[in-house]
Amino acid sequence: MSKPVKISGKSQRAGVYVKQPTNYHAFLPKPLPPEPGIQLSGELQVNLSRADRSLGRLDGSIQTLPNPDLFVYMYVRKEAVLSSQIEGTQSSLQDLLTAEAHILQPDAPKDVDEVVNYVQAMKHGLSRLAKLPVSVRMVKEIHEKLLQNVRGAHLTPGELRRTQNWIGPGGCTLNEATFVPPPPHLVPEALGNLEQFIHAETQLPLLIKIGLVHAQFETIHPFLDGNGRVGRLLITLLLCEREVLLRPVLYLSHYFKRHREEYYDRLQAVREHGEWEEWLDFFLRGVAEVSEQATQTAREILSLRERHRDLITSLGRIAGNGHRVLEHLFKHPIISVNEIQKLIGTTYPSANNLVNKLHGAKILKAFNAGNRRNRLFVYQDYLDLFQ
């Protein structure tokens, strides 16, 4: 086997490209932290301060909600949809909620199961934090949940890749690829170094550290499929593990999707030119922007809840059951008359009357108006806050 040869003309701050025996060039990332160290000054320092403040406000605003877990329920699902859409899925938030409610939709996108799996992977990771730190083992478990019985399930879910992968236009070869991650035999060592960095004591601010971890994970690209989704999950899991967030409510997929080209360009500039500060500046702007949006959404949820509680109170005798239904809608925004009947423990005609009142008050909107036998209704104003 011939000895790999370094490519000249590339910054070696993040790693080096090396020529492989079959003549393609793969990138070998250097262990974190970068050398020379991150220069925390100027605009980067300003954006770090803004991101820290915005994240703190978000965490505080969530605690003011009557039931923060209901906000988390929807926010996790919004992230599942957006993160999956970056990878090419077509399913919407409403498609996901419909699938989780086991409502059959003949025209539902076939990839909705991938989004359902994302929710399960996130829930699994969060539940494991009580006993298992963020680690290679956890990453493998999350990956297995993500690809279970969906597109990519044949690509060894939960196992590190044993073949070379690459990133580039469809149909391109290894020699034509935009980026070629490290060869498979070097992946375990690279991930091991990343795990050591995650748990090492360091003077780096936490958000800087998490930004470095995300970029390094995407560079290692340890799986044959699902790397982007797992890498985005890592951001939230690390924030929760360090208790910067008491609940998992920061998700950057919306930001990454809107700035998709810049996102990939910044990651590639780290590899080719060692531009860590520029990547971190982009990352921190995303943390601040998404935190501020989520804080605003939390305020709007409070406002919506109070407005609809007042509206239901004005309905008279049915108000008590109406309030119970309203609270239920914050977790299950798609509902049937039969479900409401079970929820409030009344007769079907009474439940149907309540639904008609809520529909008339424009709190509920008909979901499948053409189906008289099994009418479904959606809490559309609430869903719209997450669209």
N, C-alpha and C positions, 0 to 999 in steps of 0.2 A: 504494500500500500504506500503510495507516494505521500510525502510530508506536505501538509497544507501550507500554502504560501499566502502571506498577508497581502491584501490589496493596498497599494500606495494611494496617497491623496485623500484618505478618509480620517476624520477625527477619531481618535481612539479613546475618548473620554467615556463613552458608553459601552464600547466593545470594539471588536474588529471583524471585518469580513475575511473569511479564509477560503481558499480554493480547495474543493473537495476532490477525491480521487477520480470522480466522473466528470470533473471540469466545471461544475456549477459552483457558485460562491455562497456560503451560508454565513450568517451573522452569529458570532459568539459574544454574548453580553458579559460585561465585567460585573462582578458582584457589587451591590450597593453598600454604602453610599458612593456617589460619584467622586472622582478625583480629577482635578481639584474640586473642592467642596462647593456646595450651592451658595451663590452670592445673593444673600437676602438683603436687597437694597432697592431703592428707587420704586418703580411701579410694582415690582413683585412684592415688596413689603407693604405697599398700600393695599394691594388686592388681598394679601393674606389677612390684614386687619379687617377689611370689609367682609371677607368670608367668615372669619371667626365671629364677628358681631352678628352677621345674618344667621349663622347657624345657631347661635345662642338665643336669638329672638324666636327662631322657629321652634326650638325645643321648649321654650317658655310658653309660646302660644298654644302648642298642642296640649299642654297641661291645663289650660283654661277651658278646654272643651268638656262638655258634660260627660262624654264617653269617648276618650281619646282612641280607644281600640277600634271604634267604628271608622274613624278617619284613617287609621292605619290599614284597615281591611280594604278600603277602596284605593288607597294610595299604592299599596303593594300591587294591586291589580292593574292600576294605570301603568306602573313601571314594567310589569310583565308584558303588557301590550306593546309599549314603546320599544323596549329592549329587543323584543322578538321581531318587531317591524324593521329594525336596523338590519336584521339578518334575512329579511325578505318575506316575512309572513304578512298576510293581508287582514287578519282578524282584528276586530275593533273591541273596545271595552264592552260594548253591549253584547257582542258575540261571546266573549268570555263569560260574562255573567249569565247569559242564557245557557251556555254549556254547563256551568257549575250548578245551575238550577235544574239540570236534566230535562230541559225543554227541547224537544225535537224541532229543529229548523231545517227543512229540506235544502234551503239555499245557503246554509252556514258554510263559511270557508273551511276547507279540509284541514287547514293547519292550526285550528283552534286548540287542538290537543297539545301542541307545542307551548302555547301560552299557559294552558292549565299546568303543564309540567314546570314552567318557570315559577309559578306561584308555589307549587309544592317544594321546589328546590330552595326557594327563599325561606319558606316556613321551616324546612328541615335544618337549614343552616342556623337560623335564629334559635331554634330549640336546642341545637347541639352546643351553642355557646355556653350553656350552663355547666357543661362537663368537658368540653373540648375546645381548646383555643383555635383561632384561625391558623390553619396548617395545611400541609400537603394532603394529609389524610382527609380533612374536612373538604378541601377542594375536590378531591376524587369523589367523595360521597355526594356532593352537590351536583357534580357533572353526571353521575349515574342517574340521579333523579331527573335531571334536565332532559336526558335523551331516552328515557324509558319508553319503549313502544311507539316512537315517533320517527319522523325523518331523521336519519343519522343514527338510528338505533343499531345499525350494523357496524358502526364505527367505534367499537369497543368502549361503551359507556363506562365511566369510572376508572378507566385505565389510561396511563400515559401512552402517547403514540410510540409505535415501534418502526414507523416509516417516516420519510421526510415529507413535510408539507410545505406549501408556499402560498403567497398572496399575490394576486395580480388579476388582470382581465381574464374573463372566461376563455378557456381553451389554451391559455398560455403555458409554456413549458417552464421547467426549472430555470433554464438560462434566460428566459424572457420575463421572469417574475419581477414584480415590484419589490418584493421582500421575501427572503428565505430565512426562516428561523433556524436555530441551532440544530444540528443533526440529532437524531433520536437518542443516541447513546450518551449525549451530553445533557439531555433534559433533566434527569433525576438530580444531577449535581447542581444544575442551575436553579431548580426549584428548591433544593435544600438550602442553597445560599440565600434565596429570597426569604424562606421561612426564618432563617437565622436573623436576617435584617429586620423582619417584622417584629421579632421579640427582643431585639437587642436594645439596651439602654443607649439613648442618643440624645444629643442636644437639639436635634431637628424638631421644629414644630410638628404636631401630629398631622395637620393637613398636608404639609410638605411631604411628610413620610408616606402618607396614603397615596398622594399623587405619584410619587416615585414607584411605589409598589404596583399600582395599576399599569403604568407604562412598562415596567419590567415584565409583568405577567404577560401582557400582550406581545411583548418581544419574544419571550420564551415560547409562546404558543404551544402549550404542552399537549393539547388534544387534537384529534383529527377534525373535530367539529365542536362548536359551542364555546370557543375560547372567549369571544367577545362578551357573551352573556355572563359567563362565570366571572370574568374580569370586572364587569360592572357590579355584579353582586358583591364582590370583595370589598368595594368601597363602603357600602352600607354596613356590611358585617363588621368591618374594622372600626367604624364609628360607634357601633353599638357595643362591641367588645370593650372599647376604651371608655364607654359610658359618656361620650360626648353627646350622644343622643340616647335618651331613655327609651325611645321607640323608633322603629326603622322608617323614617319619613324623609330621608334625603335620597333622591334618585336622579342621576345625571343623564339618563337616556334621552330625555326630551332635549336637553342642551346638546348632547352629542349628535342627535339626529338632525337638529336644525343647523348645526355647524359641521356636518359630516365630513366634508372635504377638508376643512381645516383640522379636524380631529385626526384624521389619518396623516395629513401632511406634518402636523406637529410631532406625532409619534415617529414618523420616518426621519424627521430632522434631528431627533435625539440620536437615532442610530447612526446616521451618516455624518452629522456635524457636531454631535455632543451638545445640542441645544436644550439642555435640561431646564434652564430658567425660563425659556420661551414656552416650553410645554407646561411648566408649573403655573405660569401666568395665565395661560388658557384654562387650565384646570381650575384654578382658584376663582376666576371670573365665573365659571360655571357653577361652582359651589355657592357663591354669593347670589347669583341670579336665580338659581333653582330654589334656594332657601327662601328668598324674598317672595317668590311666586307661591310657594307652599304656605308661607305665613299668611299671605293674602287669602288663599283658599280657605284656611282655617277660620279666618274672620268671616268670610262669606258663608261658611257652613253655620256658624253661630247665628248670623243674621237671618239666614233662610229658616233655620229651626224655630227661632222666636216668631218670625212672621207667620209660619204655618201653624205653630201652636196657638197663636192668637186667632187665626182663621178657624181652626178646629173648635176652639172654645166657643166661638160665635154660633156653632151649629147646634147648640143646645144639648138635648138628652144623650146624643150619641158621642159627646165630646170625650168621655172617659175612654171608651174603646178606640175612638179616633186617635187619641194620644198614644195609646199602646201600639197601634198600627204604624203611626209616624216613626216612633223609635225603632221599630222593627225594620222600616224601610231604609234606615241608614246603613244597615248591614246587608239587607236583601232588597235592593231597589226594583226588582222584577218579581211580581207576586200575583197569585190567582185568588179568586173568591174562596176556593176550598181551603187555601192556606190561611186566609184571614179568619175563616170559620173556626179552624183549629186553634189559631192564636188567641182568639177572644172567647172561645168556648160557648158559642151561641148557635142558633139555627142557620141554615143556609140562607133563607130569605132575609134574616136580620143582617148577615154578613154582606149579602148582595146589596141591601139597602145602604149599608155603610159605604161600600165601594162606590155606589152611585153618587152618594153625597160628596165623597172625596174627589170623585171625577168631576162633579159639577162645580166644585170649588177650585178646580184646576190644580189640585195637588197631585192627583194621579192622572196619567194619560193612557188611553187604550194602546196596548202593544200589538195585539192581533185582532183588530176590530171585526174581521170577517169570520172569526171562529166563535159562534154563539155558545157552543157546548163547554168550551174550556177557555173562557176569556182571561187574558193576561193584561196586567197593568204595570206601568213603569213610573218610577219617581223621577221624571225627566229633569226637573229643575236641579235635582241633586246630581244626577249624572252629568249634566252640562258643566258643572263646576270642575269636573275632572277631564273633560274632553280637550 
